[in-house]
């Protein structure tokens, strides 16, 4: 009964003091690891902030995974969880079982992502794991979580679809969390289509069995996707829906900031990232606070840069519009003046030509006066018609040069 003596403190710790609760659970978990004893108690909730037994078990298995980050450890954890996770009295047993399983498998995968096992190692471990679909599911989810954390999109797709470990998960393979992982792999792969990835995402998003972790996977998939048309809008809208349902989840607010940033909605993005930073300190040490804070601050800098570029681009566009309007006004006045000048020159040249020809007809030749007058009138009419055609052609040519659709657009250097 050594384990019971070690864990006796958990029944006495004050759950209202989060720091004291965290310290006691960590000490008890380390004592269990040092004694080589698994936690002897049962878990009846998914309360990771107020249940000392769940927190202690979480810390215990975290230490075990850090010491031996492998699917074999995942199988041992799944076996312990299967025996010690009891159904809740309020009828939410399956819900909190899924919450604990997914949080542990994906969370432990993230903190041990630098120790990814090879396909050969996974195959060798399968003989010890494939006897239970529940245990195989947890172990497969753990390894898939590593591939996801390392953005190994094609490897993740291949593992889910063909690995013996993933296939041994049986009916769990059709659940929302596996579908969300498929969507993540499809969005990041350059060999699979965006349409296929979007179908998988919708199937997960609207599943009645979706959990906070499947939503996280979906938003992560959209954020890490190969760029596609409408990516920013889709990420923004889905993240906004998630943040409304889980308003204290800093990661969902961060995804919302990312979507807003992609849409160049910089003011709203800045407000969202500031909120994510404000929510972050409440999560404690397990969530890699320093790393997340660094990531959020880097995103904040990008948003501020995009906001500044957007303001500069708007100013440049206004200046361009003013200069373009001034240019059009000058061009219109110049074309009008040119039109009038050409008309005057045409009339003047025609008049000179008419006068010279009239003098020749008046003082030269043997034609009677009446015939000379008719010839002069006919010649004047021809010259007048020619002048009119010349003026009209010049006017039409200048109008073509002033076509309203011909002016260029200002350059777009707004960036994101």
C-alpha angles and dihedrals in degrees: 000000000000091000092056092053091051094050097043090099091065091071091054103043117111107244092198092070103069095189094051090045091051093048096049094046091050092049093048091048091052091048091053092050092048090049091049090236127134117224106280097202131089127241121227104172145039093228103132093176104047110021107089093195094053092044091050092048089048092052091045095054091042089060091046092052093047090052094046113013101190142117088252089063088046090054091050090049091049091050092051091046092050090055100039105035105092126194114263118252092233093063096256094112097122092045096053091040089058090045094053095041095050096041092050098042096045095036095051088045090056096051092047097039091120091067101061113171123228125244089253092055091049091050092049091052094049094081089065096044112037096080093087126043091208093053093043089050093054093046092047091048089051094053093041087052090058091051090048093049090052093046092239093157102168093040089051091051091049093047095051094045102041113011115117089224093054092044089052089062086079114183092010089073090074094052126108096258094057090044090051090052089050089052090050091052093046095049092051098042122091090205097061126065126250089231091059091048092049091052091053091047093052091047090056098038095055096040113123087221096056116132135197088265095054089050089051090051091050094051091045088052092054092046094049096040126123101263113272137168111281094015094128094048093047094048092046095050096044093045091049090053091048093047090051091053095042104026094170094055105107093192093059090049088050090053088050090054089050092052092047090049091052088052091050090242088141101166093053090042091054091050091050096048091049089053091049090053091049091052095046102078093062095069100074129216101313094073096061092251097186094049094048092046090052090050093049093048090050089053089049090055091051091050091050091049091049090047091052093047090048091053092047092048092050089052091048091049092052090049091048091051091051092049092046092051090050091048091051092050092050091045091051092050091046093049091047092050091046090051092052092045093051090048092052093047091048092050092045094050091045091050092050091048091047092050094049093048091045092053090051092051093044099050101027136062133028099265118131117257094252092053090048091052092050091048091049091050092048091049091048091050092052092048091047091051091047091050091050092051091048093050092046092049091049091050093050091048092053091047089054090053089052094054106152094224094056100079115102129244121246117255118267112226098150096123121185 
